[in-house]
Amino acid sequence: MASKHYLSVVQHLGEAVGRVIGVLDENSSVVACSDISMMNSTRVGIPMDMAVDDVLRHGGYTYRYVDPTRRGAIVFVEGEDPEAVRCCGATAVVIEDMMRGGDDRDDITTFIKNVVTNNILPSDTFVKARDLDFATDVRTASLVIRYEDASNSVSVLDIVSQLFPMDNKDFVFNVNENETVLVKDVEDNIDMDDLCRLGESIADVLENEHRIHVNIGIGSIVNGVKEMSTSFKEARTALEVGKVFDTEHTVISYENLGIARLIYQLPTTICQQFLQEVFKIGSIDSLDQETLFTIQRFFDNNLNVSETSRGLFVHRNTLVYRLEKIKKITGLDLREFDQAIIFKVALMVRKYLDSTKNGF
């Protein structure tokens, strides 16, 4: 039984009636609940052979069986009073209706997962989409949510599924024990900036409300079901490139990677050759940390000497002296735009080479 289908519904029902509402599977495990802390717990003493119309009051909760011909489930509502019985009956009807449509949703989610991960032949994609009555001209983008702790796999899936419930065109699934994927339906008025803000909101919920640290990669917005795998691959690439070049940000989009994307795809031998050609006079490794910090601030201030000296709280002449020193060591004058670009790329290339040595 796919718990993610019921999470949003029981949450809204629970808020509406002011009571805890949940769903048990055939093993008496809580698979959906308006109280998230009860998720995956087991309710003891609940007989699984209840008749459809039976009502059980037990331990401060009221239980009722959903139609057993549809995979089986028991709903429960906080309280043992008549109002709890009525809420339980209404919830059972809602869950039963969802079960009737749940199989189709599962099939479509599995189909989307197979498309995204290239686990379906291109020739079969449109045939399967037609069988499922799924529109193939959808506009989507993939968000890959990555976390280091494998134990967070189920919780991230449940939380993100609550944020994007089954009554819309979004799909949430796990591709492995460390990655949850959101294939987001993208309307015409939505752009990459909007998706980045969405990613930040998801990361904020997971971090601040559930203490789960994640990194989120966002692929390009694509048109058509066959392009979904491209967006997924780009989202993963964004995570890998960001791990090397942009460790300060939690959310990274493929479109904003810039030149880092090109460097990441270069063979290390070419990168090493590039550094040797650029720094013919002296090695970049001969620059101390203070000098490298000065260079970074100079780049951040768009090669503006006055702005950089103010930001570093040093006299303008002191900064000019440091830039002259860099020119003497490396042969590159950072006050010249073309040479500054070469130096900037060289710094990124060295960072990439360092990451390959460290096993990233």
KOLMAR-296154 format. One line per 4 residues: number of its first residue (from 1); their letters; for each residue y, x, z of N, C-alpha, C. Coordinates in pm, whole numbers, plus 50000, padded with zeros to 5 digits. Each point is the difference from the previous one (the first is absolute). Layout:
BEGIN
NUM) A) Y X Z Y X Z Y X Z ~ ...
This chain:
BEGIN
1) MASK) 49881 50085 50000 50119 49915 50000 50124 50089 50000 ~ 50091 49980 49905 50116 50087 49984 50110 49959 50098 ~ 50014 50074 50109 50093 49963 50106 50144 49997 49954 ~ 50034 50086 49905 50140 50009 49958 50052 49869 49943
5) HYLS) 49909 49913 49950 50042 49873 49943 50057 49906 50104 ~ 49958 50014 50125 50035 49904 50103 50111 50047 50093 ~ 50034 50129 49994 50093 50057 50097 50136 49931 49999 ~ 50059 49990 49883 50133 49941 49991 50000 49854 50041
9) VVQH) 49895 49928 49961 49992 49857 50030 49991 49975 50149 ~ 49908 50069 50068 49984 49976 50144 50123 50048 50077 ~ 50066 50101 49947 50122 50046 50066 50108 49893 49994 ~ 50019 49941 49883 50101 49895 49985 49962 49875 50081
13) LGEA) 49872 49965 50000 49956 49885 50079 50022 50024 50148 ~ 49967 50122 50044 50018 50033 50142 50146 49992 50041 ~ 50089 50049 49914 50144 49993 50030 50048 49856 50003 ~ 49944 49916 49911 50044 49861 49990 49963 49919 50124
17) VGRV) 49880 50023 50054 49954 49919 50114 50018 50072 50133 ~ 50038 50128 49996 50021 50073 50124 49872 50034 50075 ~ 49891 50015 49926 49871 50033 50060 49932 50110 49919 ~ 49906 50069 50065 49919 50097 49928 49899 49925 49913
21) IGVL) 49993 50035 49873 49904 49940 49908 49927 50113 49929 ~ 49867 49985 49984 49924 50106 49936 49876 49950 49930 ~ 49931 50094 49935 49878 49969 49925 49893 50101 50038 ~ 49878 49949 50026 49885 50085 50028 49907 50003 49879
25) DENS) 49932 50114 49980 49897 50004 49897 49865 49963 50061 ~ 49894 50019 49922 49867 49960 50046 49949 50085 50116 ~ 50067 50108 50032 49962 50085 50113 50091 49982 50121 ~ 50079 49893 49999 50094 49970 50109 50111 50104 50012
29) SVVA) 50025 50076 49893 50108 50097 50000 50128 49935 49949 ~ 50113 50035 50060 50129 49945 49959 50044 50071 49873 ~ 50000 49929 49889 50037 50060 49871 50143 49967 49960 ~ 50061 49902 50067 50140 49966 49976 50053 49932 50125
33) CSDI) 50122 50036 50039 50054 49941 50122 50152 50014 50000 ~ 50067 49899 50055 50145 50006 50011 50042 50104 50104 ~ 49910 50032 50092 50022 50109 50095 49928 50124 49948 ~ 50074 50095 49940 49939 50113 49931 49916 50086 50094
37) SMMN) 50030 49996 50131 49925 50082 50094 49856 49953 50017 ~ 49970 49877 49958 49864 49947 50012 49915 50031 49878 ~ 50061 50058 49897 49926 50029 49878 49882 50091 50027 ~ 49886 49968 49937 49876 50078 50006 49930 49995 50136
41) STRV) 50051 49919 50094 49929 49982 50126 49891 49895 49981 ~ 49914 49986 50099 49888 49905 49991 50014 49895 50110 ~ 49983 49874 49962 50005 49890 50095 49859 49972 50049 ~ 49980 50013 50129 49866 49987 50060 49972 49855 50036
45) GIPM) 49873 49959 49979 49956 49868 50042 50030 49890 49903 ~ 50022 50034 49873 50029 49899 49898 49876 49979 49915 ~ 49935 49883 50010 49879 49976 49920 50034 49986 49853 ~ 49923 50069 49915 50028 49997 49856 49927 49885 49929
49) DMAV) 49926 49916 50077 49929 49888 49938 50070 49868 50028 ~ 50129 50004 50024 50077 49878 50022 49997 49914 49873 ~ 50000 49871 50019 50011 49909 49887 50146 50000 49952 ~ 50020 49951 49879 50132 50006 49939 50105 49929 50085
53) DDVL) 49966 49885 50056 50098 49921 50074 50000 50030 50149 ~ 49914 50093 50045 49995 50034 50142 50126 50073 50043 ~ 50044 49972 50120 50114 50070 50061 49952 50063 50130 ~ 50030 50125 50021 49959 50073 50120 50123 50046 50075
57) RHGG) 50008 49963 50128 50106 50051 50088 49937 50108 50088 ~ 50055 50120 49989 49937 50111 50072 50102 50110 50028 ~ 50011 50037 50126 50084 50114 50037 50146 49987 49964 ~ 50052 49877 50006 50142 49981 49971 50032 49983 49853
61) YTYR) 49898 49987 49916 50019 49982 49856 49914 49885 49950 ~ 50043 49941 49890 49923 49895 49934 49949 50055 49867 ~ 49870 49976 49972 49935 50054 49880 49947 49886 49913 ~ 50005 50022 49870 49943 49901 49907 49945 50072 49879
65) YVDP) 49884 49954 49952 49933 50063 49888 50059 49952 49868 ~ 50016 50093 49907 50041 49967 49864 49875 49974 49918 ~ 50012 49926 49891 49887 49962 49913 49901 50116 49983 ~ 49878 49989 50056 49903 50110 49995 49946 50031 49862
69) TRRG) 50024 49912 49904 49950 50026 49865 50090 50100 49927 ~ 50112 50036 50062 50093 50091 49934 50014 50128 50081 ~ 49893 50073 50019 49994 50131 50061 50016 49999 50151 ~ 50042 49890 50060 50004 49990 50144 50121 50064 50065
73) AIVF) 50058 49929 50095 50111 50052 50079 50027 49902 50113 ~ 50056 50049 50108 50042 49916 50111 50147 50027 50026 ~ 50077 49894 50011 50141 50015 50035 50015 49975 50149 ~ 50101 50061 50060 50026 49976 50142 50149 49991 50024
77) VEGE) 50035 49921 50102 50140 49977 50036 50013 50014 50151 ~ 50105 50060 50043 50025 50018 50143 50018 49864 50068 ~ 49930 49980 50112 50010 49875 50075 49875 49915 49986 ~ 49979 49909 50096 49885 49909 49998 50045 49854 50005
81) DPEA) 50128 49976 49979 50056 49866 50009 49985 49927 49866 ~ 50029 49870 49996 49987 49923 49875 50082 50058 49884 ~ 50118 50055 50032 50082 50059 49895 49931 50120 49936 ~ 49930 50079 50084 49925 50115 49949 49888 49954 49907
85) VRCC) 49936 49886 50035 49892 49946 49916 50057 49959 49863 ~ 50116 49934 50001 50060 49958 49873 50041 50122 49916 ~ 50059 50100 50065 50039 50122 49927 49878 50070 49942 ~ 49891 49998 50077 49877 50066 49955 49945 49929 49877
89) GATA) 50002 49866 50003 49950 49924 49885 50084 50025 49876 ~ 50133 50001 50016 50089 50023 49886 49981 50141 49944 ~ 49984 50098 50090 49979 50138 49955 49869 50013 49924 ~ 49895 49930 50046 49870 50005 49933 50011 49949 49857
93) VVIE) 50079 49894 49981 50019 49944 49865 50069 50103 49910 ~ 50104 50066 50053 50074 50099 49922 49910 50117 49961 ~ 49923 50050 50097 49913 50114 49973 49890 49963 49901 ~ 49949 49878 50011 49896 49955 49906 50055 49996 49858
97) DMMR) 50123 49949 49984 50062 49997 49867 50020 50142 49947 ~ 50037 50091 50088 50019 50139 49957 49868 50062 49959 ~ 49892 49963 50071 49868 50053 49964 49960 49957 49860 ~ 50038 49879 49964 49963 49950 49867 50067 50082 49890
101) GGDD) 50122 50049 50030 50071 50081 49901 49986 50148 50023 ~ 49937 50037 50112 49992 50142 50036 49915 50083 49907 ~ 49893 49941 49949 49912 50076 49911 50074 50046 49874 ~ 50082 49910 49944 50076 50036 49881 50098 50113 50031
105) RDDI) 50066 49989 50116 50095 50105 50038 49929 50133 50018 ~ 49883 49997 50064 49923 50124 50017 49965 50062 49865 ~ 49960 49914 49906 49961 50049 49868 50120 50065 49929 ~ 50117 49938 50011 50119 50055 49934 50041 50131 50066
109) TTFI) 49996 50004 50134 50035 50124 50071 49906 50114 49961 ~ 49872 49969 49992 49902 50101 49958 50028 50045 49857 ~ 50037 49906 49915 50034 50032 49861 50121 50093 49995 ~ 50106 49968 50076 50120 50083 50002 49966 50140 50053
113) KNVV) 49919 50006 50103 49960 50130 50056 49926 50082 49896 ~ 49910 49937 49926 49924 50071 49897 50090 50047 49885 ~ 50100 49919 49966 50094 50041 49895 50083 50119 50046 ~ 50051 49991 50121 50086 50105 50055 49927 50133 50010
117) TNNI) 49875 49996 50041 49922 50123 50020 49920 50040 49877 ~ 50024 49934 49886 49928 50030 49876 49849 49983 50015 ~ 49963 49896 50072 49859 49972 50023 49952 49883 49913 ~ 50069 49979 49891 49963 49896 49905 50031 50051 49860
121) LPSD) 49915 49971 49904 50022 50045 49863 50122 49929 49941 ~ 50084 50074 49927 50118 49937 49939 49965 49877 49917 ~ 49887 50006 49932 49960 49888 49916 49963 49876 50082 ~ 49966 50022 50126 49961 49887 50086 50118 49941 50077
125) TFVK) 50112 50071 50002 50112 49957 50084 50050 49862 49963 ~ 50029 49978 49873 50056 49872 49959 49896 49888 50005 ~ 49875 50037 49977 49893 49899 50009 49988 49949 50143 ~ 50000 50095 50097 49989 49961 50140 50124 49924 50045
129) ARDL) 50117 50043 49955 50123 49931 50036 49999 49856 49950 ~ 49948 49980 49880 49992 49865 49944 49903 49915 50081 ~ 49887 50059 50040 49901 49925 50080 50059 49958 50134 ~ 50088 50084 50054 50060 49971 50131 50129 49920 49988
133) DFAT) 50040 49972 49875 50125 49929 49975 50118 50076 50060 ~ 49998 50132 49981 50103 50088 50053 50092 50045 49887 ~ 50131 49980 50017 50097 50036 49896 50003 50151 49980 ~ 49989 50044 49874 49993 50143 49971 50136 50063 49974
137) DVRT) 50106 49919 49994 50133 50053 49970 50084 50017 50126 ~ 49935 50019 50113 50071 50012 50127 50083 50128 50006 ~ 50108 49996 50077 50087 50116 50023 49978 50045 50144 ~ 49945 50117 50018 49960 50043 50134 50038 50146 50025
141) ASLV) 49986 50040 50126 50012 50140 50039 49903 50023 50115 ~ 49942 50118 50005 49905 50033 50107 50067 50081 50109 ~ 49973 49962 50125 50043 50075 50115 49875 50049 50073 ~ 49984 50131 50012 49887 50057 50070 50046 50040 50140
145) IRYE) 49938 49940 50100 50036 50025 50140 49892 50092 50058 ~ 50040 50122 50034 49904 50101 50046 50021 50031 50148 ~ 49889 50014 50072 50004 50031 50143 49889 50099 50029 ~ 50024 50089 50096 49904 50106 50030 49882 49951 50082
149) DASN) 50025 49906 50091 49896 49952 50091 49916 49894 49931 ~ 49875 50030 49973 49912 49907 49929 49978 49871 50077 ~ 50016 50004 50133 49979 49880 50081 50106 49894 49974 ~ 50110 50038 49933 50107 49904 49970 49974 49920 49873
153) SVSV) 49889 50028 49933 49973 49938 49871 50002 49847 50008 ~ 49927 49944 50097 49992 49855 50012 50133 49941 50044 ~ 50065 50063 50098 50125 49945 50053 50111 50001 49897 ~ 50011 50108 49921 50104 50005 49896 49975 49891 49897
157) LDIV) 49875 49984 49960 49965 49894 49905 50041 49863 50053 ~ 49968 49973 50126 50032 49869 50059 50151 49980 50012 ~ 50070 50103 50045 50146 49988 50021 50072 49978 49867 ~ 49966 50081 49900 50066 49986 49870 49963 49867 49936
161) SQLF) 49876 49955 50022 49959 49871 49946 50080 49887 50063 ~ 50036 50016 50128 50085 49900 50064 50139 49996 49938 ~ 50049 50117 49962 50133 50007 49939 50001 49941 49860 ~ 49884 50008 49932 49989 49950 49863 49878 49908 49992
165) PMDN) 50014 49877 50047 49887 49908 50011 49946 49955 49865 ~ 49889 49925 50008 49926 49965 49880 50068 49895 49912 ~ 50109 49937 50048 50059 49893 49921 50101 50052 49897 ~ 50004 50133 49978 50087 50052 49895 49918 50084 49902
169) KDFV) 50065 50081 49918 49931 50073 49895 49973 50146 50036 ~ 50014 50035 50126 49977 50138 50045 49856 50018 50045 ~ 49950 50124 49988 49862 50029 50036 49995 50125 50089 ~ 49923 49991 50108 49988 50110 50096 49853 50032 50018
173) FNVN) 49967 50129 49993 49860 50042 50019 49997 50148 50035 ~ 49889 50042 50055 49978 50142 50031 49925 50065 49885 ~ 50037 50124 49967 49926 50076 49900 49916 50110 50065 ~ 50033 50036 50122 49919 50092 50080 50043 49984 50145
177) ENET) 49947 50084 50088 50027 49984 50143 50140 50046 50039 ~ 50075 50058 49909 50134 50049 50032 50110 49941 49913 ~ 49966 49905 49913 50100 49946 49908 49984 49849 49983 ~ 50111 49930 50019 50008 49858 49971 50096 49983 49883
181) VLVK) 49965 49914 49907 50081 49981 49880 50058 49859 49999 ~ 50129 49993 49969 50066 49873 49974 50039 49997 49854 ~ 49940 49910 49924 50041 49977 49862 50100 49885 50005 ~ 50127 50036 49983 50110 49905 50024 50046 49934 49871
185) DVED) 50004 49869 50003 50058 49927 49889 50151 50026 49998 ~ 50054 50039 49885 50140 50040 49991 50075 49904 49907 ~ 50095 49930 50055 50081 49909 49919 50099 50081 49915 ~ 50057 49934 49900 50087 50069 49905 50125 50059 50064
189) NIDM) 50045 49940 50110 50124 50047 50064 49975 50107 50106 ~ 49877 50048 50011 49963 50102 50099 49991 50136 49930 ~ 50059 50103 50060 49991 50135 49943 49938 50096 50101 ~ 49998 50129 49966 49934 50099 50085 50069 50015 50135
193) DDLC) 50131 49988 50002 50071 50008 50128 49953 49889 50096 ~ 49978 49881 49946 49951 49889 50082 49860 50032 50053 ~ 49916 50058 49915 49865 50033 50043 50001 50109 50107 ~ 50092 50096 49987 50010 50104 50103 50043 49941 50133
197) RLGE) 50093 49905 49996 50040 49932 50125 49884 49920 50057 ~ 49921 49939 49913 49881 49927 50046 49902 50096 50067 ~ 49977 50116 49937 49911 50100 50059 50049 50046 50136 ~ 50130 50019 50013 50056 50041 50130 49979 49892 50105
201) SIAD) 50010 49875 49960 49978 49889 50094 49855 49998 50048 ~ 49907 50021 49907 49857 50003 50037 49974 50115 50096 ~ 50053 50118 49967 49981 50116 50086 50060 49978 50138 ~ 50114 49933 50004 50068 49971 50127 49917 49908 50087
205) VLEN) 49941 49896 49940 49915 49908 50076 49879 50072 50057 ~ 49935 50080 49917 49880 50071 50044 50032 50103 50108 ~ 50113 50069 49985 50037 50106 50094 50050 49942 50132 ~ 50096 49909 49993 50068 49953 50121 49926 49889 50074
209) EHRI) 49928 49916 49927 49931 49889 50065 49854 50030 50031 ~ 49940 50093 49925 49858 50026 50017 49967 50147 50024 ~ 50102 50086 50003 49980 50142 50028 49905 50067 49900 ~ 50009 49959 49875 49919 50061 49895 50094 50072 49904
213) HVNI) 49988 50132 49994 50086 50076 49909 49937 50004 49861 ~ 50079 49968 49900 49950 49997 49862 50099 50070 49908 ~ 49950 50037 49884 50083 50042 49888 49969 49906 49884 ~ 50103 49962 49927 49982 49901 49894 50049 50058 49867
217) GIGS) 49912 49998 49901 50034 50040 49864 50014 49877 49913 ~ 50100 50000 49913 50025 49883 49915 49995 50042 49854 ~ 49915 49932 49923 49991 50026 49857 50104 49923 49922 ~ 50008 50027 49873 50098 49932 49914 49967 49851 49987
221) IVNG) 50103 49924 49967 49980 49858 49968 49938 49993 49860 ~ 49886 49931 49989 49928 49995 49873 49983 49855 49955 ~ 49982 49984 49870 49978 49868 49942 49857 49992 49948 ~ 49929 49898 50044 49864 49980 49952 49896 50055 50095
225) VKEM) 49888 49930 50005 49895 50035 50095 49939 50137 49971 ~ 49994 50040 49874 49936 50128 49966 50083 50120 50047 ~ 50129 49980 50026 50086 50109 50045 50000 50016 50152 ~ 49930 49912 50070 49998 50008 50147 49946 50134 50049
229) STSF) 49899 50052 49932 49941 50127 50042 50099 50114 49987 ~ 50090 49991 49902 50103 50104 49982 50093 50003 50120 ~ 50045 49884 50045 50089 49992 50115 49931 50050 50126 ~ 49872 49969 50014 49923 50047 50115 49989 50152 50002
233) KEAR) 49970 50059 49886 49991 50146 49990 50134 50065 50032 ~ 50108 49940 49951 50133 50054 50026 50034 49994 50148 ~ 49960 49891 50066 50027 49988 50143 49928 50109 50079 ~ 49878 50028 49961 49925 50108 50065 50064 50136 49971
237) TALE) 50043 50019 49877 50068 50126 49964 50127 50017 50082 ~ 50073 49891 50019 50123 50006 50080 49970 50048 50141 ~ 49890 49955 50057 49962 50043 50135 49967 50149 50003 ~ 49927 50047 49899 49961 50140 49996 50120 50092 49977
241) VGKV) 50087 49961 49907 50118 50080 49973 50096 49997 50119 ~ 50014 49883 50060 50088 49988 50115 49953 50083 50118 ~ 49870 50017 50013 49944 50081 50108 50044 50145 49988 ~ 50033 50042 49878 50043 50138 49976 50152 50012 50001
245) FDTE) 50068 49910 49928 50143 50018 49975 50091 49909 50082 ~ 49947 49895 50060 50087 49904 50069 49933 49949 50127 ~ 49988 50088 50097 49930 49966 50125 50088 49917 50093 ~ 50129 49985 49970 50090 49928 50089 49992 49850 49983
249) HTVI) 49953 49954 49883 49999 49856 49973 49859 49942 50011 ~ 49993 49879 50055 49873 49929 50015 49962 49929 49872 ~ 50099 49951 49927 49977 49924 49876 50049 50081 49882 ~ 49913 50022 49902 50033 50082 49883 49956 49926 49874
253) SYEN) 50093 49986 49906 49965 49934 49874 49978 50103 49891 ~ 49911 49969 49911 49967 50090 49889 50123 50024 49912 ~ 50080 49897 49980 50116 50012 49911 50107 50093 50056 ~ 50001 50019 50132 50103 50084 50062 49953 50142 50028
257) LGIA) 49883 50039 49950 49949 50135 50027 50077 50107 49924 ~ 50056 49963 49884 50078 50096 49923 49918 50119 49954 ~ 50061 50118 50007 49937 50122 49950 49879 50041 50085 ~ 49993 49951 50122 49886 50032 50086 49868 49955 49936
261) RLIY) 50008 49889 49928 49880 49947 49933 49949 50098 49894 ~ 50092 50062 49927 49961 50095 49897 49941 50127 50061 ~ 50066 50049 50104 49954 50123 50066 49860 49981 50056 ~ 49975 49883 50058 49870 49973 50062 49886 50003 49899
265) QLPT) 50032 49972 49874 49897 49995 49897 49980 50133 49928 ~ 50080 50102 50035 49989 50130 49934 49888 50083 50061 ~ 49931 50080 49919 49901 50094 50053 50069 50104 50089 ~ 49932 50044 50103 50060 50097 50093 50031 50133 49931
269) TICQ) 49922 50036 49899 50026 50126 49930 50135 49998 49930 ~ 50034 49886 49939 50130 49987 49934 50113 50003 50104 ~ 49977 49938 50114 50101 50000 50106 50026 50142 50050 ~ 49895 50075 50020 50015 50138 50046 50074 50085 49897
273) QFLQ) 49966 49978 49875 50067 50073 49892 50149 49966 49995 ~ 50032 49872 50021 50139 49956 49999 50080 50070 50110 ~ 49945 50009 50121 50070 50066 50110 50023 50148 49970 ~ 49901 50063 49940 50013 50143 49967 50110 50023 49896
277) EVFK) 50012 49907 49905 50102 50013 49896 50140 49970 50053 ~ 50009 49904 50092 50131 49963 50054 50054 50108 50091 ~ 49914 50050 50089 50046 50098 50099 49955 50140 49960 ~ 50062 50050 49894 49965 50134 49952 50057 50109 50091
281) IGSI) 50115 49970 50063 50064 50101 50084 49935 50006 50137 ~ 49992 49886 50066 49943 49997 50134 49924 49872 50024 ~ 49906 50002 50089 49916 49884 50028 50075 49897 50083 ~ 49966 49875 49978 50057 49892 50080 49956 50012 50146
285) DSLD) 49886 50066 50020 49948 50017 50136 50087 50093 50083 ~ 50089 50075 49937 50087 50091 50074 50118 49929 50065 ~ 50018 49871 49970 50108 49922 50058 49958 49947 50137 ~ 50084 50019 50101 49966 49953 50135 50026 49849 50011
289) QETL) 49958 49942 50113 50010 49855 50019 50145 49953 50002 ~ 50091 50078 50058 50141 49961 50004 50057 49992 49860 ~ 49962 50095 49916 50049 50000 49862 49943 49881 49923 ~ 49873 49972 50018 49938 49885 49934 50064 49869 50045
293) FTIQ) 50033 49992 50129 50066 49880 50051 50138 49984 49936 ~ 50073 50110 49986 50131 49998 49935 49987 49951 49856 ~ 49898 50051 49930 49978 49959 49861 49974 49850 49991 ~ 49917 49948 50092 49967 49857 49998 50123 49915 50022
297) RFFD) 50085 50040 50096 50124 49926 50026 50095 50008 49880 ~ 50000 50113 49932 50084 50017 49881 49956 49904 49891 ~ 49869 49986 49983 49947 49904 49903 50033 49857 50043 ~ 49984 49971 50129 50027 49864 50050 50144 49959 49976
301) NNLN) 50091 50096 49998 50142 49972 49979 50043 50024 49856 ~ 49903 49992 49909 50028 50008 49856 50077 50127 49961 ~ 49961 50113 50059 50056 50132 49968 50148 50010 50035 ~ 50044 49920 50095 50140 50002 50042 50015 50097 50117
305) VSET) 50073 50108 49979 50014 50105 50102 50074 49947 50122 ~ 50109 49928 49978 50081 49950 50112 49923 49903 50088 ~ 49931 49902 49936 49924 49902 50076 49886 50066 50078 ~ 49936 50096 49936 49888 50067 50066 50046 50083 50119
309) SRGL) 50109 50072 49985 50051 50082 50111 50040 49913 50118 ~ 50060 49883 49971 50035 49908 50109 49874 49948 50069 ~ 49900 49966 49919 49876 49949 50058 49926 50103 50084 ~ 50013 50125 49962 49932 50108 50073 50087 50057 50112
313) FVHR) 50126 49952 50008 50095 50048 50102 50023 50151 49988 ~ 50014 50045 49874 50030 50141 49976 50124 50007 49910 ~ 50065 50116 50003 50117 50019 49913 49955 50003 49855 ~ 50086 49955 49912 49968 49996 49857 49962 50139 49948
317) NTLV) 50071 50102 50047 49970 50135 49955 49862 50048 50046 ~ 49959 49949 50117 49866 50036 50051 49892 49944 49907 ~ 50021 49877 49955 49903 49939 49908 50000 50075 49867 ~ 50118 50036 49950 50009 50074 49874 49926 50133 50013
321) YRLE) 50013 50063 50115 49930 50127 50024 49848 49979 49995 ~ 49954 49891 50060 49856 49972 49999 49951 49974 49858 ~ 50078 49930 49921 49961 49972 49862 49997 50128 49916 ~ 50093 50088 50027 49999 50130 49931 49876 50081 50039
325) KIKK) 49963 49991 50126 49881 50070 50048 49875 49947 49930 ~ 49993 49866 49984 49887 49939 49931 49995 50047 49854 ~ 50117 50007 49937 50007 50046 49862 49951 50144 49988 ~ 50037 50083 50095 49960 50140 49997 49849 50015 50017
329) ITGL) 49941 49914 50086 49856 50010 50028 49917 49942 49885 ~ 50041 49885 49949 49917 49926 49903 50048 50013 49856 ~ 50126 50036 49981 50054 50006 49864 50051 49866 49951 ~ 50003 49898 50089 50046 49867 49960 50125 49963 50079
333) DLRE) 50102 49954 49928 50125 49957 50062 49995 49848 50015 ~ 49987 49954 50123 49984 49856 50025 50127 49921 49973 ~ 50111 50067 49977 50123 49929 49966 50002 49962 49852 ~ 49908 50056 49924 49985 49964 49858 49893 49891 49990
337) FDQA) 50036 49888 49939 49911 49883 50001 49861 50032 49944 ~ 49994 50063 49883 49871 50029 49936 49912 50088 50089 ~ 50061 50101 50062 49923 50090 50086 49958 49930 50130 ~ 50086 49909 50046 49966 49923 50121 49879 49910 49973
341) IIFK) 49995 49941 49881 49887 49915 49964 49871 50082 49997 ~ 50007 50118 49941 49882 50087 49995 49953 50034 50141 ~ 50095 50031 50087 49965 50035 50137 49938 49880 50072 ~ 50056 49882 49982 49949 49878 50062 49856 49975 49957
345) VALM) 49974 50013 49872 49863 49980 49950 49907 50106 50058 ~ 50050 50124 50010 49918 50109 50054 49961 49972 50144 ~ 50092 49946 50078 49968 49965 50139 49890 49895 50006 ~ 50007 49903 49912 49899 49894 49997 49866 50055 49954
349) VRKY) 50002 50091 49903 49876 50061 49951 49933 50079 50112 ~ 50081 50075 50075 49943 50076 50110 49940 49907 50106 ~ 50069 49889 50026 49950 49902 50097 49865 49944 49954 ~ 49989 49974 49871 49875 49949 49944 49889 50104 50013
353) LDST) 50029 50125 49970 49899 50106 50012 49957 50017 50145 ~ 50094 49989 50093 49966 50010 50142 49906 49886 50041 ~ 50023 49882 49944 49916 49884 50035 49857 50018 49949 ~ 49985 50063 49884 49865 50023 49947 49925 50103 50085
357) KNGF) 50073 50095 50055 49938 50100 50088 49955 49936 50132 ~ 50077 49899 50044 49970 49934 50128 49900 49887 49986 ~ 49953 49978 49875 49894 49902 49979 50047 49857 49992 ~ 50127 49974 49967 50045 49862 49983 49937 49940 49876
